[in-house]
């Protein structure tokens, strides 16, 4: 698997947009993102990984089977975080290719902000190599 490392800014305006979308008051001026905001950053990292693994979310079936977030602290609006992605436990079953993906969100001082573990099952479109 290719090494994956993304650097992402926790944009205050995006934190406020997210808060409004979930019915909360914008609070980036207090410095923290809602705990569920991490899912927006995780989406960016997962799409980068799927692209590198030649998985097409438009044609292949991607089933999100599990999700876990382990927080050491909340994300802070305006901070830049490094997302380190690793994949483990790949297996092949009748349902498709099963993947466990771990993403560590690392602060500028090197401490872990949170760790996300995602389970996916991929069923590749059998027509892709036939066109």
C-alpha positions as CSV (number, residue, x, y, z in Angstrom):
1,X,0.0,0.0,0.0
2,X,1.3,3.5,-0.8
3,X,2.2,5.7,2.1
4,X,-0.5,8.2,2.9
5,X,0.1,11.5,4.7
6,X,-2.1,14.5,4.2
7,X,-1.7,17.9,5.8
8,X,-5.1,19.6,6.3
9,X,-6.1,23.0,7.7
10,X,-9.1,23.1,10.0
11,X,-10.6,26.1,8.3
12,X,-12.6,28.3,10.8
13,X,-15.2,29.1,8.1
14,X,-15.7,25.4,7.4
15,X,-16.1,24.7,11.1
16,X,-18.8,27.4,11.3
17,X,-20.6,26.0,8.1
18,X,-20.5,22.5,9.7
19,X,-21.9,23.8,13.0
20,X,-24.8,25.6,11.1
21,X,-25.5,22.4,9.1
22,X,-25.9,20.3,12.2
23,X,-28.1,23.0,13.9
24,X,-25.4,24.4,16.3
25,X,-24.3,27.9,16.8
26,X,-21.1,28.7,14.9
27,X,-18.3,28.5,17.4
28,X,-14.9,28.7,15.7
29,X,-14.4,32.0,17.6
30,X,-14.2,29.8,20.7
31,X,-11.5,27.8,19.0
32,X,-13.0,24.4,18.8
33,X,-14.7,22.3,16.1
34,X,-17.7,20.1,16.9
35,X,-16.5,16.5,17.6
36,X,-18.3,15.2,14.5
37,X,-16.4,17.7,12.3
38,X,-13.6,15.2,12.1
39,X,-15.7,13.2,9.7
40,X,-15.3,15.9,7.1
41,X,-11.5,15.7,7.3
42,X,-11.7,11.9,7.3
43,X,-13.7,12.0,4.1
44,X,-10.9,13.8,2.4
45,X,-8.3,11.3,3.6
46,X,-10.4,8.3,2.7
47,X,-11.1,9.5,-0.9
48,X,-7.4,10.1,-1.4
49,X,-6.7,6.5,-0.2
50,X,-9.5,5.0,-2.4
51,X,-8.1,6.9,-5.4
52,X,-4.6,5.6,-4.8
53,X,-5.9,2.0,-4.5
54,X,-7.7,2.5,-7.9
55,X,-11.2,2.2,-6.2
56,X,-13.9,4.2,-8.0
57,X,-16.6,5.3,-5.6
58,X,-18.8,6.0,-8.6
59,X,-18.6,2.5,-10.2
60,X,-17.4,0.2,-7.4
61,X,-19.6,-0.5,-4.4
62,X,-18.1,0.9,-1.2
63,X,-19.8,-0.2,2.0
64,X,-18.9,1.7,5.2
65,X,-19.2,-1.1,7.8
66,X,-17.8,0.5,11.0
67,X,-16.4,3.8,12.4
68,X,-14.7,4.6,15.6
69,X,-13.2,7.9,16.9
70,X,-10.8,8.0,19.9
71,X,-10.2,11.5,21.0
72,X,-7.4,13.0,23.1
73,X,-8.8,16.5,22.5
74,X,-11.1,18.4,20.1
75,X,-9.8,19.8,16.8
76,X,-9.1,23.5,17.0
77,X,-10.3,25.9,14.3
78,X,-7.3,27.3,12.3
79,X,-4.9,24.6,13.2
80,X,-3.0,22.5,10.6
81,X,-3.1,18.7,11.2
82,X,-1.2,15.9,9.6
83,X,-3.4,12.9,8.8
84,X,-1.4,9.7,8.7
85,X,-3.2,6.8,7.1
86,X,-2.5,3.2,7.4
87,X,-4.4,0.1,6.2
88,X,-4.5,-3.3,8.0
89,X,-6.3,-6.6,7.9
90,X,-7.1,-6.7,4.2
91,X,-9.1,-9.8,3.4
92,X,-11.2,-11.1,0.6
93,X,-14.6,-12.6,1.1
94,X,-17.6,-13.3,-0.9
95,X,-19.0,-9.9,-0.2
96,X,-15.8,-8.3,-1.5
97,X,-12.5,-6.8,-0.3
98,X,-12.5,-6.0,3.4
99,X,-10.3,-3.1,4.6
100,X,-9.5,-1.6,8.0
101,X,-8.2,2.0,7.7
102,X,-6.7,3.9,10.6
103,X,-6.1,7.7,10.4
104,X,-4.2,9.5,13.1
105,X,-4.7,13.3,13.2
106,X,-1.5,14.8,14.5
107,X,-1.1,18.3,15.9
108,X,1.9,20.6,15.0
109,X,3.6,19.7,18.3
110,X,3.5,16.0,17.4
111,X,0.7,14.9,19.8
112,X,-2.2,12.8,18.6
113,X,-5.4,14.7,18.5
114,X,-7.6,11.7,17.6
115,X,-7.4,8.4,15.9
116,X,-10.1,7.2,13.5
117,X,-10.7,3.6,12.6
118,X,-12.9,2.8,9.6
119,X,-14.1,-0.5,8.2
120,X,-14.9,-0.8,4.5
121,X,-16.0,-3.6,2.2
122,X,-15.2,-2.9,-1.5
123,X,-16.9,-4.8,-4.3
124,X,-15.2,-3.8,-7.6
125,X,-17.3,-3.3,-10.7
126,X,-16.6,-6.4,-12.8
127,X,-17.3,-4.4,-16.0
128,X,-14.3,-2.1,-15.4
129,X,-11.7,-4.1,-17.2
130,X,-14.0,-5.1,-20.0
131,X,-14.6,-1.7,-21.7
